[in-house]
């Protein structure tokens, strides 16, 4: 399965609680933190919900 590298590039301050919880579920807790996940439909759905806060690259 292919993997994606997800980096938080914008702040969570002032965002709705639901978006903050989505970032937490992805494992992103700080600015410029990077995590690697398998590109499952669940992960891609979460990324799509907060795509304006993230940079996503395929590995």
Secondary structure, DSSP 8 states (H G I E B T S, - for coil): --EEEEEE-S--TT--HHHHHHHHHHT--STT-EEEEE--HHHHHHHHHTGGGEEEEE-
